[in-house]
């Protein structure tokens, strides 16, 4: 590309559109070639670190299915292997390390993000190094085998995450050929063996992928520096000149988003509902109810899914979780649409209700699911409530008003990804989009609720009552391999970003059952789990057929027959028997109480005048006479305004 092409840019100051609590300065650059950059300036000389991130609107959804799945992840690794201007494989990493910094990257289903942190004095050279990833990368073939092995090591570590295993299993039920079915993690089998079998040159495919997707209109940059905006602007204009332009025949949305929009929702409605019983790695009992809904990722002004998330995930009186806990069926509940692009994208969004069941809850899981459906029925009957929306707006306004400064590395990642065209965030809202719900759209809320019916449900039960899976290699076993050649081997490499790592930490906190060290039995199930302490009332592990196996993670599962599905639908459609706990659910499940404690006035009050106070008056005999356990009060007593 011509180094000067598209270097002209419109300049927009964003200082007036930031939080009242934000002391940073911002400037948005919109280049003629479609590239955009957000500059963040701090005048706090005590700050030592600077940071930058580049987000690209292409991820594992664009992997070529069946021949080199994991290609987007592979490209993420290969871009760190040097550029024409900085050809050394470790040149950037060495420079960052010597100057108090580090770099990393992650590949999600819908986008990829590269970022670094460094001492503030060396920001300019580091940004120039990062820019060359996207202008003239070498994509060295002599590094290919090592990076594929690094990706395979990452994948094997991920095999211990039940969340990742269920996610890939979930994806395997999408329509044949649909982008959702893609194995975006990648491993040795998909990137080396499958390509060889198909007669495909992986590195040729890599170059084609880069040339097709890594172009200026789909690239967003965010730079944080402890210097003036003018200096940062000159840095970006100089370093990012020569970005590859859009192809002449390229669709306006770009190749990935055009393909995703055409693909539509991943699951065939005619084949729903589904019920899967899944064997986990961890000792857990979890019920997940999911629905595919129309895309909502671009509805940042109304956030209809967030409205439902707030109500279904509420924990107060009348809530679903409160009822489940009262009856001893669950210990926790989360609901909503994940922010990662696997669950929220141009094709659909996946709204899930995740219920952590007790042993008694597993034995009564049809009732737990029925209660969730009754809560949805209640929401449909009540209709969208504008007062709920108003409360959410008040909470967001408080969050925005008192927004705390975040780590620069996190801030540049979040903003670079938020700027991607797929989210359709208007320039003036780039900073505030997560904290704004200016539009009240009851029709959109009702439309989502209309889709959340039992007939369109995807339900999975992840339970150690079905045995325990062996999982992948431990971190200790993989440590040497991950260290050798994996430039990104510590965090965020997979398509879920850092979410899988956080989930793994949560799972590790669960209590391990006795006998966890026992040898592994047939099909990868632990012999210690052969006699579970809880049972699924409609499933007998002893007489069940051999489980099916998801091919990538090796996740074992059983798909419920049509007869069981039919029985569940009939059970959920019928009125709860009088006097049953479900009849109780229908009676007590309701909207939450209004929150009368939400603040609206944040003006500071003047202290009272000295003459305007009086001594606190206590009842005769003191508070101890009324409340024997009340502690002694200090002397003298505090004063109160008249």
N, C-alpha and C positions, 0 to 999 in steps of 0.2 A: 504494500500500500504506500501511496505517496505520504512521506512524513508530515507534510503540511496539510494534507487533506482533512477537512472537518475540524481544524484546530480553532476556528472561530467559535465563540460561545457567548450566550447571553448570561448576564450576571444578575443574581437576585440575592439581596440581603435578607436573612431570615431571623434577625434579632427580634423583630416585633412579634414573631410567631412562636416564641419559646416560652417555657414555664416561667412564671414570675420569680421562681426560686433559682433559676438557672443563671449562672454567672459567666457562662461560655458565650462566645460569639460564633455565628454561623454564616456561611455563604454557599449558595448553590450555583454550580456551573452547569449549564445545559448546552452541550456542543451540537453543532449542526449535523454531525455524523450519527447522532442518537445517543452517544455516550454522555453520562451524567456523573458529576462528582460533588460531594458534600464536604465542605471544609469546616473544621471545628478548631477554634483558636482559644487557648487559655492564656491569660496574662499573669497567672500565678507562678512566679519564678521558683517557688518551692517545689513545684512538680518536676519530677525527673524523667518521666516516661512519655514517649510519643507512640502512636499506633496507626495502623492503616489496615483496611480490609477491602477486598474486591469480591463482589458477588456476580455470578454469571447465571443467566437464566436458562441453564441446561443441566439436567441431572440424570439419574439412572433410568427415568422413564424413557429417555432417548436411546438407551442401549439397544443394539441390534439383537432381537430375540433369537435364541437358539444357536447362535454361533460365537458371540463374544460378549456375554452378559457380564456386567461389571466394568464395561469399557469406560464409563464416565468416572468411576472411582480410580481406574487405572490411569486415566489422563491426569487426574488430580495429583497422583504420585509422580508421574513423569514430568510434569511442569517444573518440579523442583530440581530436575537433573541438569539444569544449566540452560543458558540462552546464548544467542550469537554474541551479545555484548559482554555477558558474564558467563563464559563457557564452563567454568569449574563445577563439578557435580555438587560439591559442598560449599561453594563460594558464598552463597547467600547465608547459609546456616552458620558458617564460620564467622562471617562478618557480624551477624546478629549476636552470636555467643560472646564474641570479644567485646561487644558493646552493650552488655547487660540485657540482651533480648532473646527472643525465640520466635519461631513461626509455627503455623499449623494450618490445617484445612479440614473441611468435611464435605462429603457429597451426600446430598439429600435426593429424594426422588425427583424433585422439580428444579433444584438449583445446586450450585457448588459455591463454596465460599473459601477464600484464601486470606490469611491475616497474619500480622506480626506485631510485636512490641519491641521497642528499642530505646536506648538512652536518647533523650530529646535532641542532643547535639548532632546525632548521626541519622536523623530522620530522612534527609534529602537523598542520600545514597541508597538507603533501604527502599524508599519508594521507587527510585529508578530501577532497582533490581527487580522489584515486584512487577513493575510495568512491563518489563521485558518478557515475563511469563506469557503475556498476551499479544506481544508484538512479534517476537522472533524466538520462540522456544526451539531448542535443539531436538527434543524428544529422542534422546540417544537410545539406539537399539541395544547397545552393550549393557545398558542398565535394566533391560526388560525383564530378564529372568529373576534378578534380585528383587525387583519391585513386585513382581507377581507372587513371589514367595512371601514377601512382606504382607501383601493383601491376603494371602491364604492364612497366614498366622493370625491376622486380625479377625478373619472370619471364624477360625477355630476357637478363638477366645469368646467371640460373640455367641457361639453355640450354647453357652451356659445361660444365656438370657432368655427366660421364658417369654418375655415380651417380644423379642425379635423372632423367636421360633413361631409364636402364634401369628405374628404379623405376616410372615412368609406363607404360612399355612392358609391364612385368610386370603392372601393374594392368589393362591393357586386355584381358587374356585371362581376366579373371574373368567369372563368369556375367552375362548381360545383366540390367541393373537392380540389380546388387549394389552396395552402398556402396563396395566396393573400386575400382570403375571410375571413381569421381568424380575429376574434375580439380580437386584442391583448391588448387593454386597460384593459379588465376584469372589472367585477362589481359583485354585490351581486347575480344577476340572473345567470351569467355565471359560477361563482365559487362555489356557494352554492346550488342554486335551480336546475340548470341543472345537476350537479353532483349527487344530490340526486335522481333526476328523472331517470338518467341513471344507478343508482345503483353502482356508482363509489366512491371509497374512495379517496378523494382529496389528503390527505397526503401521501397515497401510491403512487399516480401519481406524487406527488412532489418529492419523493425520487427516483423514476424511472427516472424522468427528470434530476435530479441532477447527478445521476450515469451515465446516458447516455451522457450528453453534457458537464459537467464540468470536463474535463480531460485535462491533461498537454498540449497536442499538440494544444489545442484551447484557451489557456490562455496566456495573455501577460501582463507584469508588467512594469510600469515606476515609478521610485523613484527619487525624487529631494531632495537633502540634502545639508546643508552648512557644508560640511566635505569632506574628501578625498574619491576618488573612491574605494580605497582598503577597507576602512571601510564599504562603502555601499555594496560592493561585498560580504564581509563576512556576513553582515546582511541578504542579499537575500539568500545566500547559506544555511544559518542556518534556517531561518524562513520558507522558501518554500521547504525544504526537505520533501519528503513524499507526493508530489502531486500525485493524482490519475493518473495512467498510461492509455494509450489508450487500449481499449479492443482488445483481440487477433484477433477477426473477424471484426474489424472496418475498413471501407473503408478509403483510403488515405485522401480523402477530409473531412472526418468526417461525421457524420450522417446528420446534417442539410444541409451542402452544397451539399452533394450527392443527397438528396431529392429535393432541390431547382433546381439543374441542370437538374434533371429528369423531374421536373414539367413543365419547359419551360415557354414561355410567358403566362401571365394570361388571356388575352382576345382573344376570338375566332374571327379571321379575318372575317369569314363569317357573323358575327353579327354586323360588323362595316359598316358605321359610326353610331354613336349614338349622340343624342342631348337630354340633360336633362335641365329642368328648375327647379331651386331649390329655396325654400323659406329660406331666411337667418334670423339670429338673429339680425344682425346689419343692419343699413340703408346703403345699398351699391348697386352698379351695377357693376358686374365684369363678364367678358367674359374669359373663359379659354379654350384653344385649346390644346389637349394632344395627343401624339402618343406613343405607346409602341415600343421601339427600342431594338436591341440586347444589351446585357450587355456591359457597358463601364467602370465600376468601377475599373477594373484592368489596364486600358490603361493610366496609369499616365504619361508615357513618351511621348504620342502623344496627349492626351486630345482632341479627335475629337469633342465631344459635347461642349467643352469650346469654340472652334473656332466658332461654330454656335451661341452659347450664346452671344459671343462678337458682332457678326454682327447683329443678330435679335434684341438684346437689345440696340443697338447703338442709341444715341439720337441726333446726328448731322444732317447736311443737307443730304437729300436723304434717311433718315432712316424711318422706319415704324412709330415710335412714332412721329417724326416730321410731317409726313403727317397727322396722326390722330389728332394731336393738331391743325394743320393748319385748318382742317375742323371741329374743335370743337367736335370731337367724343370721345376723351379720355384725361385723365389727367396724366396717368402713364402706364408704360409697363415694365414687367420683363420677361425674357426668360431663359430657360436652364433646366438642370437636378439637382434636389435638392441633396445635399450631404447625406441626411439621407438614411438609408438602406431600407426604404419602397419604395422609388422611384428609387434607384440604387442598384442592387443586382445581384445575379448569374442567375436570371431568365430573367431579362430585365432591361431597364432603361426607365423612363417616362420623355419625353421631353415636356415641357409645355410652352405656350405663354399666360401670364396673362395680360389682358388689363383692366384697371380701366376705365369704361365708364362714360361719362357725361350722363345727361338725354337725350340729343339729340343723343348721341352714342347708348344708349339702343334702341331708336326708329329706329336706322339705323345699328343695330348690324350685319345683314348679310353683309353689306358693309365693316364693320370693319374686319370681319372674311375674307372676300374676299380679302381685301388689304393685310392681313397677308399671304394668299395663293399666291398672286401675288409676294410678296417679296421672298417667298420660290422659286417660279418659276424663279425669277431673279437670285437667288443664284445658282440654278441648271444650268441655261444657262451660267452664268459667269464662273462656275467651281471653285474649290478651288484655292485660291490665295496664293502663297508662301510669298508674301510681308506682308500679314495679319499675317501669322504665325510668320514671323520675328519680326513684331512689338510686338506681344504677348510675344515672347521670351525676347525681350528687357525690357518690363515692368516687367516680372517675374524676370529677372536678377537684375533689380534695387531693386525690393522688397527683393530679397535674399541678395544682397550686403549690404543693409541698414536695415536689419531685426531688429526690436526692440524687446527687451526682454519682454516676456509676464508674466502674473501672473503664479506662479508655479502650482497652482491648475488647471488652464486651460491647461497649457502646458502638464502636465502628462496625463490628460484625452485625449487630442488630439493625443499624440504620442502613448499611449497604444492602442487606437482604430485603428490608422493608421498601427500598426504593425500586426494586425490580418491577418491570412493566406489568407483570401478571397481576400484581396487587392493585393496580390502578389508583394508587394514592396520589391525590393532587399535590402539586409542589408545596403549596402553603400548609399542607397537613402532614408533611413528612415527619416532623418531630412529634406531633400530637396524636397521630392516628390511633395508637393503642389506647389512648385516654379520652377518646371522644365518641359519643353516640348522640349526635345532634338530631338525627332523624328518628321519628317514631313511626314504625312500619308494621302495624298489626297484621296486615295481609300477609307479609312475608313470614311472620311467626306462625300464623294459622296454616300457611302452605306447608311449612316444615312439619307441624304436628299432624297434618293430614296424611303425611307419608309414614308416620311412625306408628303403624298398625301391626298387629301380630302376623298378618299375612305376608309382610315384607321384612320380617325379622331374621337376622342372622345371629344365632345364639351359640356360644361355646362355653363349655364347663371345663376349666383347667383344674384338675384335682389329683392329688397323690393317692386318692382312693383307687385310681386306675393304674397304680404303680408309679415308679419314679424312673425317668429317663437318665441315661448315663451322661448326656451332655457332651461338651467338647473338652479339650485339654485345659488344664489349670493354668493360671497366669505364670506360676513358677516354671511349669514345663515348657511354656512358650517364650519365656523371658529372653533367652539367648537369641532365638530366632527373630523375635520382634525387634530386638535391638540392632541386629545386623541388617543394615540396608533399609530399614523403615524410618524414613525421615519424619514421619508423622505419627509414630507409634504410641503416643501417650493418650490422646483424647480426640474425640470428634471426627474419626475418619469415616464413619458409616453414614448411611442415608438418613439416619435419625439424628445426626449431629451428636450432641452430648446426652440426649435423652436416654439412650440405652445404658450409658454408664451410670446415670442417676438411678435408673430403675434397678440396675444390678446391685447398687448399694442398698436400696430399699429391700430387695429380695434377700440379700445377705443378712439382714437384721432379723429375718424370720427364724424362729427356733428350729434347729435341726432335730429330727426325730432320733430316738435311740436306734442304734444299728445302722447308722448311715454309712459306716465304713465297710459294711458287708460286701461281698463280691457281687458282681453284676450278673443277673440272670438272663433268661431268654429274652430277646428283643430289646435289650438295654435296660430292662426294668430291674430295680434293686430288689433282691430277695427280702430285704428288711421291710419292703413296702408291700409284700405279697399278702399280708394280713392287715389291711388298713383299719384304722380306728373309726372311720366314718364310711357310710355307704350311700351310693346313689340308689334311690328306691326303684328306679326303672332299669337298672343295669347290673348284671352279675358278671364280675370279672372272671369267675371260674368257668362259666359256660359261654362267655362271649367268643365270637370269632376272632381270628388273628387280626390285629390292628393294621390299618393302612399306614403307609409311611410317606411323608412329604420328602421329595428327593434331595433337597439341598441341605436342610438341617437334620434330616432323619427323624423328624417329629412324628411320633406314633399317635394315631387318632382313630376314632370310630365315628362314622356318620350314621345318624339315626335313620331308621327306615321310615318310609312314607306312613306306615300305620301308626307309629308313635307320634309323628308330627300331626296327623289327623286327630289323634286323641287329645293332644295338647291344645290344639285350636278349639276343639269342642269344649274342653274344660274351661279355657279362658273366656269363651264366648258366653258360657252359662252364668246365671246369677249366683253369687256365692251362697252356699247353704246358710240358712238362718242360724245364728249362734256360733258360726265358725269364725276363725280368726280373720278370714278374708272378708267376711261380712263386717267385722270390726274395722278392717282396713278401708272398706268403702265408706264407712261412716266417719272415720277420724282423719283420713287424708284430706288436706286442705291447703290453701295458699298460706304463706307465712304471715305473721302479724306485721303490721306496718312498723317500720323502724323510726321511733320518735326521737332517737338520739343523734340523728344525722345533723351535723352542724351546717349552718348556712351563713352565719355572721362570724367573720374572722377578725373583726376590728378589736384592737387591744383596749381594754377598759382602764381608765385612770384610777390610781389608788385612792381610797377614801381619805378625806381630811381627818386630821387628828381628833377634831371635835365631833366627827361623825361616827364614832365607834363606841360600843358599850361592852361591858363584860358579859361573857357567856353565862347564862343562868341555868344551873343544873336543878333537877328535881330534888326535893328534900331527901336527904340520906344518900344522895349521889346515885350514879348509874349502877353501882354495884348492888344497890337495893333492888333494882329492877332486873338486872342481869348479873347473877352471881359470878359468872365467868369473865365479866368485863374487866380489863386490866386497869390498874390505878392510872389516873390522869396526871400529867405534869403540872407543876406549880411554877409561876402563875398560869392560869388558864389563858388560852389564846383569845383574841378579840374578834368580834364580828361586826360588819357594817350595820348601821341602823336601817 
